[in-house]
Amino acid sequence: MKIPFFDAKTQHLLLKDEILESVNRVVYDNSNFILGKELENFEEKFAKYCNKPYCIGVGNGTDAIKLALYSLNIGEGDEVIAPDNTAIPTITAIIESGAKPVLVDVGEDYLINPEKIEHAITKRTKAIIPVHLYGNPCDMNKISKIAKEHNIQTIEDCCQAHGATYNDKKVPIGEIGCFSFYPTKNLGALGDGGAIVVNDSKLENKLRMARNYGQSSKYNAEFSGFNTRLDEIQAAILKIKLNHLDDWNKLRKEKAEFYSKELGGIVNTPKKNINGDSVYHLYVIRTEKRNELMDYLKEKEIGTLIHYPIPIHMQKAFSYLGYKKGDFPNSEKFAEEIVSLPIYPEIEYSKIKEVVEEIKKFKRRG
C-alpha cells in the first residue's frame, strides 16, 4: 500500500463543491481580486477564532513575521532572538527586516528553551520569536515573563500551530502572532498566504497600510510599505476550511495518540506538553538509525520527511552570523535523528497501522 507523506487531494475532493462555488463567486460574481469582501470576512472570522480583535491577511508567513517586526519599529542595528531549530523562513524574515537573528538552542520538546533566552539578551535585543514548532506551543508564561522583565517584544511564529492551545488559550498568547497558510498547513490555502493577528488598534492600522505600499487610501502613501496581500480567492477558500479546522485538528490529535501508543518504547515519540495542546502539524519521532529507517520505509512506499535536516546555524546562508558546529548541541543532535511520519486528518488508520508495523519490523531487524 502506497502511503504518501501528505495528501491534499482527499481533503479538497471533500470540499470540492464549496471550493468551486467560492472561486466562481470571486471570479464571476464579484470580479474583485484584491482587498475585497472575501478577505474582510475571512479576517474577521480568523481573528475571532484566535480570540484577537484584529487580523491582517498578507501574502505568506514570512511576510507576516517581517511586517510584524516592521510594525514594532524593529530593524537595522536591532537583535531578535529565535530558536536554532526552526524553518528557514523564520530567520529570513528577521534578516529581511534589517535586524540580526540571535539563535538559542531548543529543549527536548524541540521548542525554544526559555532558560537559554536570558543569556542571549543584549542591549540591542528588541524581540523574541518563539516558534510553536510542529503544532506544539512554547512555554509562553516563562517567555513572556523574560520579555517583560527586559522590556522586549514577543512575536509568536504560529505558522505550524493553527488552533494550538496553551493553558486553554489559542495561540498566539501574547500581543501579536504570525501565521502561514501554505498548502500543507493545518489551515492551508491553494497557494501562498499568511496573516498577522494583533490586539492593538494602532498596530493593526500600521500593518494594513504596510501590506499595501504604506497607503492609507488609494494613491496616498503615508510611508514606504510593501506589496504583500492575501488575495480574494485564497481568503474565500480559507474561510470554508476554517469551518472544519477544529474537527481536523481533533483527528490529527487522535491519530498522533495512536502513533504514540503503538510506537512507545520502539522509537522516541513526541513528549506530552503539560501546559499546551499540540495540533500535530507534524508527527516527529527520533531514532539513532534515522537514515536507515527512512530508506527502509521508502522501499515500502511510505513517505517521510525531515523537519529539519540542517540547523540554522549550520546553513551556508547564515554563516556570517558567526556560529559554529557544537554551539547548539540539541539542535544538532535532533537534526541527525528526527523523522516526520505521515499525519493528516484524512489518513486512514489502516495506513497508520501499516506505518507502525513497518517501523516495528525495522526495529526487530536490529
DAHUNOR-V666401 format. One record per helix or strand. SS is the DSSP state (H for helix, E for strand). FROM is the first residue (numbers start at 1). LEN is the number of residues. If there is no record, write none. Layout:
ss->SS from->FROM len->LEN
ss->SS from->FROM len->LEN
//
This chain:
ss->E from->3 len->1
ss->H from->9 len->6
ss->H from->16 len->15
ss->H from->37 len->13
ss->E from->54 len->5
ss->H from->61 len->11
ss->E from->79 len->5
ss->H from->88 len->9
ss->E from->100 len->5
ss->E from->106 len->1
ss->E from->112 len->1
ss->H from->114 len->7
ss->E from->125 len->5
ss->E from->131 len->1
ss->H from->133 len->3
ss->H from->140 len->10
ss->E from->153 len->2
ss->E from->156 len->2
ss->E from->165 len->2
ss->E from->169 len->2
ss->E from->176 len->5
ss->E from->194 len->5
ss->H from->201 len->10
ss->E from->212 len->1
ss->E from->215 len->3
ss->E from->220 len->2
ss->E from->227 len->1
ss->H from->232 len->11
ss->H from->245 len->19
ss->E from->264 len->1
ss->E from->267 len->2
ss->E from->276 len->2
ss->E from->283 len->4
ss->H from->290 len->10
ss->E from->302 len->1
ss->E from->305 len->1
ss->H from->312 len->3
ss->H from->316 len->6
ss->H from->329 len->9
ss->E from->338 len->4
ss->H from->349 len->17
//
